[in-house]
Amino acid sequence: MSRFSQSCLFGAIAAGFMLAVAPAGAQDAFDLDGLIEAARAEPPITIYAVTGKIVETAEAFTAKYDVQAEGRKVNEADQVELLIRESQSGNVVGDVSVAADVAAIAAQLAPFDIVESWVPGDIAPNIAPEWSDPLVLVNDPHVFTYNTEVNASCPVTNIWQLTEPDYARKVAMLDPLVKPNYADWFSQMEMHYDDAIAQAYESHFGTPLETNERSATAAWVRAYAENQPLLGDSSSVAEAIGAPGQDDPFFGITSVAKYRDNAASDFKLGLCTGMEPFIGWLYPGPGVIASGTDSPNAARLFIHYLLTEEGIGPQAVDGKISTNSDIALPSDEPSGISDHFDDLMTFSMATAEADFDARQDWQDFWRLHYSR
């Protein structure tokens, strides 16, 4: 079985760092009706999430349960900063955090009981252990992508091609200095997939990798950075790759959520299948509750809602993969990623704190070689 198989996605990584959780037995005795009743007696809740769709999700939640909720789009790093400040001040505004910075949760929030993780007992059997503590709601695929208007098929078969002169200044991606989850991607590659990176080198060049760097991953990151990819935000990256009418579009890596622009803006984004050693990577989106919330039952009810097909639906259409194994991606999800789970690199939550410790080093390494 491939090391990037679907079993890796749903069942192969040991659970890592611990967050505060409900008392033993509390999840086994789950009572949804009782939770709804208790939630209705509590103050309204606010949910921080990286997607703007959280606004409509909160509105749908309120309509369904008669429990007031407001969704606010807040990026990963700002969520962590807000949770820390609100905890320190004793004035919790964000009751639920969705898809905040995974490594920062492990290093800055969990050790100080700023957040807690809770898994509803009726859904817990459907969630693999590695996504349960802390609870991960979804995994967000970031995939290598090409322009289908110019290329009949993916022009890249191996990540080491992206270090060659043909792809100098021709690859678009998010900036690891702005989006630290990309620095964490490097960290995860080195810790868990370094042999695969070395094997991909030999497959592409025909000889074993010889390097003065500490790892095959470091050798790849250095050469890739020295090729100076175009760095931007998610919208500009997707446009550089997929905007129609280009003669010489960028290759790149972006979230499958951007594939919705194929319909909305006539973009030509195509999933680059068959690349060695993987076609992209899965970034986990935790769902945690502020420990000081005045509405713990409403917060838990919202977590439960996001683990249902109805609650995660607005994100599932963008290719976000629920950790509830009963929920499949919609058949009309535009990227087609559901047919290629086997080829995705999976993040290990067990080393999230180590990713945080290594983050600055990777960012410095990137900065040094990108500027050359």
N, C-alpha and C positions, 0 to 999 in steps of 0.2 A: 504493500500500500504506500502511495506517495506520502512524503512527510508533510505535504501541503494538502492532504486529503480533507474531505468534509468532516471526517472524524476528528481531525485536528481542530476544526472550527468549533465542533460541538462537544468534544469530550476528551481531549488528550493532554491538556496542560494542567499541572497541579495548581490548586488555589494558593494564592500568595498572602499579601499583607491583610491584617484584620482590622475591621471597623467595629464600632459599637453596634450591637444588634439587639433585637428583641429578646426577652428572657426565654430560656429553654422551654419548649412546649408551646409558646405563644403562637407560633406559626402553624403548628399542627392543629390547634383548636380554632382555626380560622373561621370566622362568621361574617360573610359579606354583608348580610342585612344589618347585623349589629354594628359593623364598621360604618355603614351608610348613616345609620341613626346617630351614632356618636359624632360623625363628621358634620352633620347638619346643625349640631349644637355649638360648633366652634366658629371662631372668626374666619373671614375670607383668607385664602392663601394666594401667594404669588409664586410663580414658577419661573426660574431662570433657565433658558435653553439657548443653544447655539443656532437653532433654526427659527426663522420667523413664523413658521407654521405652528409654533407653540401657542400663538394668539388664538387661532381658530380651534386648536385642540382644547385649550382651557375653556373656551366658550361652549364647545360641545359637551365637555365634562359637566359644566354648570347646568346646562339644559337637561342632561341625563339624570343627574343626581340631586339637583337643587342644592348644590354646595358651591358657594361663590369661589371662583378662581380667576386669576389674571395671569396671562402669559407675557413674558418679556424676553425679547431677543437680546442675549448678552453673550459675548464671545467667551472662549474657554478661560483665558487668563483673567478677564475681568470678573467672571463668576467666582473664581478662587479668592480674588482680592476682596470682593464684596462679602463673601461668607466669613472671611477672617475678620474684617472690620466690624461687621454686624455682631459677630460672636463676642468680640472684645468689648463692644459698647453695650451689650445686653439688649440691643434693639434689632431683632431679627425681622428683616423685610422679605428676603427670599426664603421661603419655607421648603422648597424643593429645587434641587439643582439637577439639570439634565445635560449630560455630555460635556461636563467641565473637563479641565486638563487632568488626565488620568494620573500622570506622574506627580503632579502637584497635590492631588488628593491624597496620594500615598505618603508624601513627605511632609506636607504642610497642614493638612486638615485632619487626617485619621489619627495621627499621634496625639493630637490635642483635643480629641472628642468634639470637634467643631461640627462634624456631620456623623450621621449614623446610617447604616444600611439595613434595609428590611425587605424580605422576600415573602410575598403572600403565600400562605400554606396551600391554597388550592391550585396555584400555578407552579409552585416549587418543584414538583416532580418533572416538569417539562424543561427545567433550566439546568444545564450542566454545571457541575460543581465549580468549575473555573470561572463561571460567570455569576456565581451566587454570593461571593463574599470578597469584596463588595459586589452588590448587584450591578450587572451590566444590562442595560435595556436593549441596546442595539449595537451592531458592529457596522461601521461606515467604510465601504470599500473605496480605496483610492487606487485607481487603475491607470496603467499605461494606455494612452489614447492617441489615435491618428485621425487624419482628415480623410473621410471616405469619398469625398468628391474628387480628390487628387490621386488617391491610392486605392487600387482595387482590393488590396489586402494590406495587413500591417507590414510596414517596411522594416521593422525591427524584430529580430528573433532572439536577442540576447542582450542583457543589460550592459554588457561590456561594449557593445556597439556605441553606446551613448558617450563613451570616453574617446572615441575616434574623431579625426578631423572632420568627417562628413557631418557630424552632429555638433560641432563647435558653434555655440550661440544659436542653436536650432532646437533646443529642448526648453519647454515652458513648465514651470512648477511653482508651488508656493515657497516663499522664502523661509528657510529654517531659522533665521534670526527673528522673524516675525511670528511664524507658526511653529513653535517649539516641538509640536508633535512630529515634525519632519526630522528634527534632531533626534528625537526618541526613536524614530524609525531606524536611523543609523545605529543607534545603541542596540536595538532589538536584533538587527541583522548580525551585528558582531557577536552578541551573546548566544544567539540561538540558530543562526543560519550561516555562519561563517564558512563552514565546509561547503555548503551549496554555492556560495559566492565563488569560492576557489574552483569548484568543479565547473561552474559556468565559464570561468576564464579559460580553463583548459579545453572545454568544448568549443569555445569560439576561436581561440588562437592556436590550438593544436599542441600547446606545450604547457607544462605545469607553471603556475604562478611563482615567480621569484620576486620578492619585494623586501625593501628595508623597513616598510611599515609594520606595525605590530600585528596586523591581521589582514586577511583578504578584503574584508569590508573597508578598512581604512585605506587600502590601496585603491579600491573602487571609488570611494567618496573623494579622495584626493584627485584622481584623474577626472572624475565627473565634474567636480567643482572647477578644476582648471579649464574645462571646456566651456565654462561660464554660461550656464542655462539662464534663460530669461526668467526673472523672478517677479511675481505679481500676486494679486489677490485671486480668489477663486473665479471671479467673473472675467478678469483680464486673461487668465491662463486658458480658460475654456474658449474665449474668443480667439486667442492666438492660434489655438489648435483647430477649432472647428468652424470659424466664421466662413460662410460661403463666398465663393468668388476669388479665392486666393490662388496664386500660381505656385507659391512655395511656402506652404503653411508650416508651422512648428509641429513637431512631435511633442508629447508631454505626458504629465501625470496629473489627474484631477479626480475629484470625488464623482462617483456615478450619479450623484444628485444633479450634476450639471447637464446630464444627458437629456433632461427635460427640455433643454434649449433646442434640441433637434426639432421638436414640434413647435415650441414657442417662438423661436427665432430662425428657423430653417438652418440650424447648425448641422454640421456633418461629422459629429463625434462618433468614432468607432472604437470598440473594445479590441485591444491588441492581444488576441489570444495566442497561446503557444510560446510565449517568451520564456527564456530560461533565466534564472531558476524559478521565477514567479511572474505573474502578470500584474501584480499590485499587492496591496496589503490592506488588512482590516484594522481599522482603528476603533477601539471600544468606547462606547458612550455610557458611562455609569449613570445611575439614578440614585441620588442620595438625599437625605432629609436633614435639614438644619437641626442640630440637637436642641437648640433653644426655642424651637417653634411653639407658638401658643395653640397650634392646630395640628397636633400629631396624627390624629385620626383622618383628618381631611388630606393631609400630606400622604399618608399611607394609601388612602383611597385613590389618589391621583397616580401613585406608583402602580397600583393594581390596574388602573385604567390603561396606562401606557403598555402594559403587558397583555392587553387584549387586542384582537384584530381591529376592532373599532378604534381604539385609542391610538394605536401605532399606524393606522392606515395612511394618514397624510405623509408620514415619513417613509413607509414601505413603498409607496409609489415612486419614491426617489432612490430606491435600492438599498435603504437602510434595513439591515437584517435583524429581525427580532431574535432575542435569545430564547424566547418561548418557542420550542421546537414544533408546536402545533400550528404556528403561523408561517405560511409561505409567502414569498414575494408575489405580487400580482402578476398575472400572465402578460400584462401589457407594460410591465416595467421596461423602460426604453433601452437600457444598456445590455440586457440579456445576461447579467452577471450570475443569475441563478444556475446557469448551465456550466459555470466555471469555478465553483467553490474550491474544487480540488487544486486549483492553480494559484490560489491566493496565500500570501504569507500572513500568518496569524500572530497577533501580539500576545505575549505572555503577561498576564496580570501579576504573576508571581515576582517579576523583576521590575515592576513599575517604579518602586522607590529607587532602585539602582539606576534606572533611566534618568530620574531627576538628578541624582548625584553626578551623572556623566554628561548631563545636558550642556552645561557651560563649556566643557571640554570639546564636545562635538561642535558646538557653535563657533568656538574659537578656531578649531581645525578647519571648518568650512570657510570662515572669514579669511583665514590666512591663505588658503589655496584658491579661493574664488577671486581674490584681488590680484593675483599674479598675472 
